[in-house]
Amino acid sequence: MANFNFELNELELAEFGSWPFPLKAILVGFLAIVVFILGFWVDTKTSMLILEEAQKKEVELKTQYEERHFRAVNLPAYRAQLKVMKESFGTLLRQLPEKTEVPGLVEDISQQGLAVGLEFKSIKLLPEQAVDFYVELPMELTLVGGYHQLAQFVSNVSSLPRIVTLHNFSIVPLEQVNDGSQLLITLTAKTYRYTSERLEEKAK
């Protein structure tokens, strides 16, 4: 046995052909096991990656199915909601005056101011400004009155059937009259207009 160990230590791969048959069989068997293990590991790793990708795809497809199923089930409700939204949008657009209605709207604003005791010094129509699907119609108002009158005027304007917004307030105190402060008030009132063609297009 000692002699065999000595000879084993002296063996070289270059002389593999002259090795004893048992040693050749052991080495070949060992290499076959190593190759099998490596091949199995590589194949298993590849299969695991493919399985992982398939599981991810399954989750993604399941999510897509659930979303589409939810949309399909709720499609009638969506259509009803869309119809209501179109009607509401049409109602809002009808609150915007057409160009021919602007003089009447200016008169309405003036009446709201006069009704609360404000004195109109001037009403100046400013250039129109196109914004998205509508056009702004600004007008600069110069008024004289008190704080309470101004607050009531703002409230009355907000109650008009047409949409009117007030911006750019400038308030300068004037002389004292009847124990109340008189103010010089400058502000911009904006209303908005549409064309009939635009209303029909948005209502579709």
C-alpha positions in Angstrom: 0.0 0.0 0.0 2.8 2.4 0.8 4.4 1.7 -2.5 1.1 2.5 -4.3 0.8 5.8 -2.5 4.3 6.7 -3.5 3.5 5.9 -7.1 0.3 7.9 -7.0 2.2 11.0 -5.9 4.5 10.5 -8.8 1.7 10.4 -11.4 1.4 13.2 -14.0 -1.5 14.0 -16.3 0.8 14.0 -19.3 1.4 10.3 -18.7 -2.4 9.5 -18.2 -2.2 6.8 -20.8 0.2 4.8 -18.7 -1.8 5.1 -15.5 -3.2 2.0 -14.0 -6.8 1.3 -15.1 -8.4 1.8 -11.6 -6.9 5.2 -11.4 -8.1 6.1 -14.9 -11.6 5.0 -13.9 -11.6 7.0 -10.7 -10.4 10.2 -12.4 -12.9 9.8 -15.3 -15.7 9.1 -12.9 -14.8 12.2 -10.8 -14.6 14.4 -13.8 -18.0 13.1 -15.0 -19.5 13.9 -11.6 -18.1 17.4 -11.7 -19.4 18.0 -15.2 -22.8 16.6 -14.3 -23.0 18.8 -11.2 -22.0 21.9 -13.2 -24.4 21.2 -16.0 -27.2 20.5 -13.5 -26.5 23.8 -11.7 -26.4 25.8 -14.9 -29.5 24.2 -16.2 -31.3 24.6 -12.9 -30.2 28.3 -12.7 -31.5 29.0 -16.2 -34.8 27.2 -15.4 -35.2 29.2 -12.2 -34.6 32.5 -14.1 -37.2 31.4 -16.7 -39.6 30.5 -14.0 -39.1 33.8 -12.2 -39.8 35.7 -15.4 -42.9 33.6 -16.1 -44.2 34.3 -12.6 -43.6 38.0 -13.0 -45.4 37.9 -16.4 -48.3 36.0 -14.8 -48.7 38.7 -12.1 -48.6 41.4 -14.8 -51.2 39.6 -17.0 -53.4 39.0 -13.9 -53.3 42.7 -13.0 -54.1 43.7 -16.6 -57.0 41.2 -16.7 -58.4 42.5 -13.4 -58.2 46.1 -14.6 -59.9 45.3 -17.9 -62.5 43.2 -16.2 -63.2 46.1 -13.8 -63.6 48.5 -16.7 -65.8 46.1 -18.6 -68.1 45.6 -15.6 -68.3 49.3 -14.9 -68.6 50.4 -18.5 -72.3 51.3 -18.3 -71.6 53.4 -15.2 -68.7 55.2 -17.0 -70.9 55.9 -19.9 -73.6 57.4 -17.7 -71.0 59.4 -15.8 -69.6 60.7 -19.1 -73.1 61.7 -20.2 -73.6 63.7 -17.0 -70.2 65.3 -17.4 -71.0 66.4 -20.9 -74.3 67.9 -19.8 -72.6 69.7 -16.9 -69.9 71.0 -19.2 -72.6 72.2 -21.6 -74.4 74.0 -18.7 -71.1 75.7 -17.7 -70.4 76.8 -21.2 -73.9 78.3 -21.5 -73.0 80.5 -18.5 -70.4 82.1 -20.6 -71.9 85.0 -22.6 -71.6 85.2 -26.4 -70.1 88.4 -27.8 -73.5 90.0 -28.4 -74.4 89.5 -24.7 -71.4 91.5 -23.3 -73.1 94.9 -23.3 -76.0 93.5 -21.3 -73.6 91.9 -18.9 -71.8 95.3 -18.4 -75.2 96.8 -17.6 -75.9 94.1 -15.1 -72.6 94.7 -13.3 -73.3 98.4 -13.3 -76.7 97.9 -11.8 -75.2 95.7 -9.0 -72.9 98.5 -8.1 -75.5 101.2 -8.2 -77.9 99.1 -6.1 -75.5 99.1 -3.2 -74.6 102.8 -3.5 -71.3 102.6 -5.4 -70.5 105.4 -7.8 -69.1 104.4 -11.1 -66.3 106.7 -12.3 -65.5 104.7 -15.4 -65.9 101.3 -17.1 -63.2 100.5 -19.6 -63.3 97.5 -21.8 -59.8 95.9 -22.2 -58.6 93.8 -25.2 -59.8 90.2 -25.3 -57.4 87.4 -24.4 -57.8 83.9 -25.9 -57.2 81.2 -23.3 -57.5 77.5 -24.3 -61.1 77.0 -25.5 -62.5 80.3 -24.3 -61.8 84.0 -24.5 -61.4 86.3 -21.5 -63.2 89.6 -21.7 -61.7 91.9 -19.1 -63.0 95.3 -18.1 -61.5 97.9 -15.7 -63.9 99.4 -13.2 -63.2 102.6 -11.2 -65.7 103.0 -8.3 -66.2 105.2 -5.2 -67.8 103.9 -2.1 -67.2 102.2 1.3 -66.0 98.9 2.4 -69.4 97.5 3.1 -70.7 98.6 -0.2 -67.8 97.0 -2.0 -68.3 93.7 -0.1 -72.0 93.7 -1.1 -71.1 94.5 -4.7 -68.7 91.5 -4.8 -71.4 89.3 -3.4 -74.0 90.5 -5.8 -71.7 90.0 -8.8 -70.9 86.4 -7.8 -74.7 85.7 -7.8 -75.1 86.8 -11.4 -76.3 84.0 -13.8 -73.3 84.6 -15.9 -69.7 83.8 -14.7 -67.9 87.0 -13.7 -64.7 87.0 -11.7 -63.1 90.1 -10.0 -59.3 90.6 -9.9 -56.5 93.2 -9.2 -58.2 95.2 -6.5 -56.7 98.6 -5.7 -58.2 100.6 -2.8 -57.2 104.2 -2.0 -58.9 106.1 0.9 -60.6 109.3 0.1 -62.2 112.0 2.2 -64.4 111.2 5.3 -68.1 111.5 4.5 -70.9 110.9 7.1 -68.4 109.3 9.5 -67.5 106.6 6.9 -64.4 106.2 4.8 -64.9 106.8 1.1 -62.6 104.7 -1.1 -61.4 105.0 -4.6 -61.7 101.4 -5.9 -60.1 100.1 -9.1 -60.6 96.5 -10.1 -60.7 94.2 -13.1 -63.9 92.3 -13.8 -63.5 89.3 -16.2 -66.2 87.5 -18.0 -65.7 84.8 -20.6 -67.2 84.1 -24.0 -67.5 81.2 -26.4 -68.7 80.7 -29.9 -71.7 78.5 -30.7 -69.5 76.3 -32.8 -67.2 75.7 -29.9 -70.1 74.7 -27.6 -71.4 72.2 -30.2 -67.9 70.7 -30.5 -67.4 70.3 -26.8 -70.9 68.9 -26.3 -70.2 66.0 -28.7 
